[in-house]
């Protein structure tokens, strides 16, 4: 059989199309992030109430029993917030937060004061004692007292025990007392309405069991609010939490992005201006510590970032990534790097190989910039930075190796009458799979399978690092498409098993997202790009050798 069979005439144009498409998609992705998006303006920059937690700096977390926020820090925060908000909602009385009502009063702000309840009975007693004392001391500043937050959702107290705590606080003060939870849990525990002065419900379209697209989110909030009003007639209902995350994984149609956060908040404020509805937005500042609980998305619900800077304006277009030209520049650097590496022991002649290197380098550089952007939002500690950067370097080295082989193959003749390269030359071109590409491919198949298992069985809070895996997956697909039939060998049994798992796991991710998540389809595409060449090679290797 000749080294270049007729199918190569179709494989080569297809490879060029895929290579060009990858570079165009990479450039288009960064351009898309940098384009101004027109959104409806907010009727006002003033917001009725906002959740406030001061744990926004590096290493700060309310889970630290020794954590304490000094009054000076709270004073600076509330002074800044008073220009945009009439009220703040807190969640706990400990760790210095008991000073919030007094300080807020200095700036003419009201407070929805939170008393944190959980499994620890002693801690509950301390919180209630501090709350009752503050209710007497700062009575005129308090708009309400929230006794417990999502306790039923977390399953940390029985309904009876929670009701007893609420009644104790209600009996001790004339400040309106409420309990806050996701709206469905009020429907499951309607008896709690009997011991509260009003209901505080959380409506977070992104976190719904059936996530709601940002374009329909405010309509969903309005429908739920009216449903709750009808379910509890004569009882005042407040939206205690509503908002949208600016970073993190997409849940079905609910994409976490800065543009979507701005869209939601502006549209919600437009809706709130038309109805008589008390509300509180979550939240004032991004909270990095929440990433330990909810993944990347947990840390990015703030209207302000960790440095107390507003993340977006309330009028005019919004840009998702102002530094988008950096992604394009990373593509250019990638092209130059691939050129430099390709010049070392070059094994082709003519411009085709250089063009292939330029396209592969640009796509790889832009993809790695996407991975770096994800790391900047997702990494919580040096270990995660090391793992993320390390895998990025491995992906780059794999892409460099594959690109040289790809350039050599695309620059070689396809005439069946052409003289085939000798085995030694073929190995020097990097086309031989044994020794170099098989171990690399196996590593990436294993890594993608492992991450796929985590996504399928524990993926609620996990990002999909498409930019990282795009380099090896697309690279191996392109090179496999250009392999001649006489180069086909039986893949390792481990590779065959991984290939099957990759297909199943990729499909499972799409099914879990009910096909509504565009990112999940991209993830499936990467799985197929790495798995299908192995499955095809397995099928071909099982065929009997043709008679000569």
N, C-alpha and C positions, 0 to 999 in steps of 0.2 A: 504494500500500500504506500503510495507517495506520502511524503511528510505533510503536504498541503492538499487536503481533500477539498472537493468543490464547496463544502459548507463554509470553508474559510472565507469565500467570497462574500457571504452574507454576514459572517461573524465580525469581519473587520469594519464594515460600515456601521453595524450595530454598536460596536465598541466605541467608535468615534462619536456616535450620537449620544451614548451614555456619558462619555467623558465630557463632551460639550455641555450636556444637560446638567451634569453635576456642578460644573463651574458657574453656569448661568443661575442655577438654583441657589448656590451659595451666595452669589452677589445679590440676587433678588431677595433672599432672606434678610440680609443686613439692610438693604434699601427699605424693605418693608418695615423693619424696626425703626428706621429713622424718619419715615414720612409723617408729617403732621396729620392727625386724625381729627376731623371736625366733630364736635360733640355739642349737645345742647348746653347752653349756659345755665349756671345755677342762678336762681332768683336772688340769692344773697350769699355772701361769704360767711355770714353768721350762722352758727349751728346751735340748736337748742341745748344739747347735752352730749358729752363724749366720755367714753370709758378712759380712766386714767390709772396707769400703773407706772411707777418711776424706774422700773428695772430694765433700762434700755442700754446701759453701757456694758462693755465687755466683761464677762464673768459674773454679771449680776443676775440673780435668780431668787424668786420668793421661796424656793425649796431649800435655800441655805438658812438653817435655823439661827445663824448668827448675823444674818443680813439686817442692816438698819439704815434707813434713808434719813439723813439729817434734815431738820426743818428748813435750813437754808436752801437745800436742793429743791424741796417741794415748793418753797416760796418762789424761786426762780421759774419753775415750771408753770405754776398757776398764774403768775404774773403774765407770762407769755400767752398762755391759753386763754386768759380772760379777754383778749382782744378778738377772739374768734368764737368763744363758747360762753353760754350763759350758765352752764352747769357742768359738773363732772360727776361721774359715777365711780366709786371705789368698790373693792371686792373684799377687803380685809381691814381689821383694826390694828393688827400687829405690825412689827418691823418699821415703826415710825409713821404709818399711814393714819394713825389716830389723830395726827395733827392737821390733816387735810381740811376738816370743816372750819376750824379756827382761821387757818390761813386763807381759805377760799373766801371767807366772809370779808376779809380786808379788801378784796378786789371786786366785791359786789356779786360774787358767784354763789349759786346754790349747789347743794351736794346731795346726790343719792348715795347714802352711806351704806357700804356693804359689810355684813358680818359673815365671815367665812365659817362654814360648817363642814365637817367630814367625819371620819370614823373615830378620831381621837376625842374622847369625851372630855378630857381635861382641857385640851385646846379649845374645844367648843365653849366650855364654861368661861375661859379667859376672854374669848372673843365677845361673848354675850355681855359679860361684865363691863368690858371696855365700851361696847356699843351703847349700853344703857347710860353709862356715865357721860358719854359724848352727847347723847340725845338730850340730857338735862343741861349740859354745859353750853352746847351750841345749837339749841333748839331752833332759833330763828333762821339759821343757815340751812337747815336740813329740809329738803323737799320730800324725802322719804327715807325709810330704812329697808334695805334689802336683806332679809334674813335667809341666808343660804343661796348659793348659786349653782344650778345644775346638779344638785345633790341626787335627785332621782335619776337623772341621766347617768350619773356615775355609779349609782346603786350603793351609795355609802351609808345611807340611813333608811330606815323604814318610813313609810308615810306617817305612821302614828308618832314616831319619835320626832320627825321633822315638824309636824303640826304642833307638838308640845313646845318645841323651841320657839316657833313663831308666836304662839299664844303668850309665852312668857314675856317676850319683848313688847308685844302689843299691849299687854296689861300694864307695863311699866312706863309707858309714854303715850302722849297724844299725837306724836308724829306719825303720819300714815306709814303702815308697815305692809310689806309685800314679800313675795318670794319670786325668784327668777329662774326660769327653765325654758328649754326648747318647747315650742308651742304644742307639739304632739304629746309631751309629758303632762301638760295641763289637762289634755283630754283623757289621759290615762289615770290621772289623780285629781278629779274635779273636787274632791272633798277639801283640798287645800284652800280652795277659794273661800271656804267658810271661816277660816282663821286669818285671812288677809283683808286689808282694806281695798286693795285693788290687785289686778293681775299684772305681772311683768313677764312678757313672752319674748323669746328670742326667735327671730326669723332670719336665717342666713341662707339665701338661695344657693350659694356655692356648696354648703355642707348638707343640703337636703339629701334624704335617701335616694331621691330621684333629682339629681342636680339640675338646676335651672340655668338656661343660657342667659348671659347678661342682658340681651335684648328683651327678654321676657321677665326679668327678675323683679322689677318694681311692680308689674302687674300681679305677679305671684304674691308679693308682700301684701298688696291691697286686698287680694282675695282671701288670704289667710287671716288678715286683721278683721275683715268683716265676718268671717266665719266664727272667729273667737268671740266677737261682740255678740253674735247671735246665740252662741252656745252658752254664754254667761250673761244673760240679760240683767240689766240693772247694775252690773259691775263694771267699773272703769278698767280699761285695758291699756297698758303702756307697752310699746315696743322697747324692750330693754337692751337688745343688741341687734344691730343690723349693719352690714358693711360688705366689703369685697376685698380679697387679697390681691396684692400687686405682683407677687412672685410665687412660683411653686408649680406643681403638676396640674394638668388639665383634668377635670373630672367630667367625662362625657362632653357636653357642649359648654361646660362652665370653665372657661380658661382664666387662669390667674395671671393678670397682667396689669401694668400701670394704667393703660388706656381703659381697661374694663373697670378698674377701681374708680377712676375719675367718672366714667360713664354712669356707673351705678349711683355714686354719691350725688352727682348733679341731678339725675333723673329722680332719685328718691326725694331730694329736697324740693324739687318742683312738685312732686306729688304731695309731700307733707304740707306744703303751703296752701293746698286746696282743701284740706280736711282738718277737723279738730282732733288731733291725735298727738298725745305726748310720745316722745321717742328719745332714744339714746343711740348714738353711733359708736361702733367699735372700730378703731380705738384711736387715742390721741397719738401715741408714738409706736413705731415698730418695736416688737418685743423679741429679741434674738433668743431668749431662753425658751420660748415656746417651740422652737424647732426640735427640742429634745422630745416633745410630746406629739407634735403634729407634722414633723418633717419641715421641709423648706417653707411651705405655705404658712405654717403657724407663726412665723416671725415677721410677716409682712402685711398686717392688717391696718397699720397706722396711717393716719392722714399726714403725719410728720415722720421723717426718718429718725434714726437713732441719734442724729446730731441736731434734732429739733428743727430741721428744715422742711418746709412744705414740699410734698412730693409732686404736686401738680397744682395748677391754678384752677379757680372755679369758673373761669370764662376762657373762651378761645380754644384753639386746637391744642391737642396733647400729643407729645412725641414719646413713644415707648422707650427708645434708647438714643439719647442725644449723642452718644459716642459711637454711632453706627459706622462712621467712616473708619474707625479703628478696626472693625471687622474686615472692611475692604482692604485696608493697609496690611492686615495680617495675611490676607490672600496674596497680595503682592510679594510680601516677604517669603511666603511659602514657595511661590514660583521661582524667586531668585535662589532660594536654598536648593530646590530640586534641580535647577540649572547647574549649580555649583557641584552637587554630588554627581549629577549625570555626566559631567565633564571628566570625572575620574574614570579612567579605563573605559572610555566610550566604545561601544560595540556596534555602532550603526553609522550610516552616512546619510546626508540629506536633511531637510528641515522637518520631516514628519516626526522624528523622534523628539526634537526640541519642542515642537508644538504640543505633543502629548505630555511632555514633562511640565510645560507651562500650565496647561489645563489642570493636570493632576495636582501640581503644587499650589495653584490658586485655590482649588476646591478644598485641599487638605488644610491650608492655612486658615481659610475662613471657617472651616468646620472646627478646628482646634480653638479658634477664637470663641465660637459658640460654647464649646466645652469650658473654656476659661470663664466665660460669663456665668455659666451655671455654677461653677465652683465658687465664684465670688458671692453668690447668694446662699449657697447650700452648705458650705463647709463651716463646721462649728469649732474645730480644734486642729492642732498641728497634724494629728494622725490623718484626719480626713483630707487635709490639704496635701499631705505627702502621698496618700493613695491616689487622689485625684490627679495630681501633677505627674506622678509616676506612670499611671496608666496612659496619660496623655503623651508622655515621651515615648512609651512603647508603641502607641498607635502611630506616632510620627515616624519612628524607625521602620515599622512595618510598611507604612505607606511609601517611604523612600525606597525600600527594597523592591516593592511591587512596581513602583513607577518606572524604575530602570528596566525591569524585565518587560513591562508594558510598552515603553518607548522603543525598545529593541525589536519587539515583535511587530508593532505597528509600522516601523520603518523598514521591515524586511519585505522581500518580494512575495507575492502570493501565487506566482505562476507555477502550476504543478510540474512544469518541466525544469524549474529552478533546482539548483543543486542544494540538497538539504545540508544544514550545518552539521558538522561532526558532533558526537556526544560531548566531547570536551568543550567545544565552542558553545554548545547549547547550555552547558552548565555555567560557563563564564558569563553568558548573557543573563543568567538568573532564571532561566525558564524551567530547568530541572526542578522537580518538586521535592525530591529526596534531599535530605541534609539541611535545607534552608526553609522552604515554604511549608512543608508538612508540619514541622513543629510549631511554626508561627500560626498556621491555620488552626491547628489543634488547640493552641492556647486561647485564641479568640473565640473558637467554638465553645470551649469550656466556660470562658468568662461570660459569654452571652447567654449560655444556658443557665448558669448559676444565677445571673441577675434576672433572667426570665422567670425562674422558679420563685424568687423573692417577689417579683411583681405580681405573679398569679396568686400566691398564697399569703402574701403580706404586703400588698402594694398600695394600700390606702394613702400612705404618706410618702411614697417613693417617687422621685423624679425619673424620667426616662432620658438617659444621657445619649440622645441620638447623635449629637455632634461627635462624641468619642467613638462610638462603634461604626459610624459611617465610613471612616477611613479604611479599616481592614475589610469590612463587609463588601463595600463597593469595589475596592481594589482586587480582592480575590475573585469576585464575580467577573470583572473585566478580563483578568488574566486567564481565568478558566475558559471564558468564551473563545479565547484565541489559541487555546491548546489544540494541537492536531490530534487526530485519532490515534496515531501511533505512540503518542505520549501518554495516553490514558492508562492508568494503573488502578488496581483495586485499592480503594481507600481503607485505612485501618478500621477494624471493627469498632473501635471506640469512636471514630469519626462518624461511622454510619449510625451508631446509636445516638450520638449527639445531634446529627442532622435531623433525625426523626423527632427528637425532643424539641429542637428549635422550631420546627414547623408547628407542632402541637401547642407549644407555649405561645408562639406568636399569634396563632389563631385564638387561643384562650384569652389573651389580653384584649383583643378586639371584641370578643364576645362579652367580656366583662364590662366593656365600655359601650355595649349595645351598638357598636359601629358608629357612634356619634363623635368619637374623639379622633380628630385628624392625626394627632401625634401617635395614637395607637396603630393606625394604619401604616405610618412611617416605620414604626417599630417592627411590625409584621414584615414590611418590605426588606428591612435589614436582616431579619431572621432568614427569610427566603433567599436573599442574596448570598448568604454564607452557606445555607444548607443545600440548596438545589444543585450546585455544581458537584457536591459530594454524592448526592443521590443519583445524578445522571451518570457520573463516572462509575458508580457501583453497578448501575444497570448495564452500561456498555462493557464493563470488565467481565460480566457474567455471560455475555454473548460468546458463542463459539468462534474461534478464529476463522476468518474466511479462507477458502481454498485458494492457493496461488497457482 
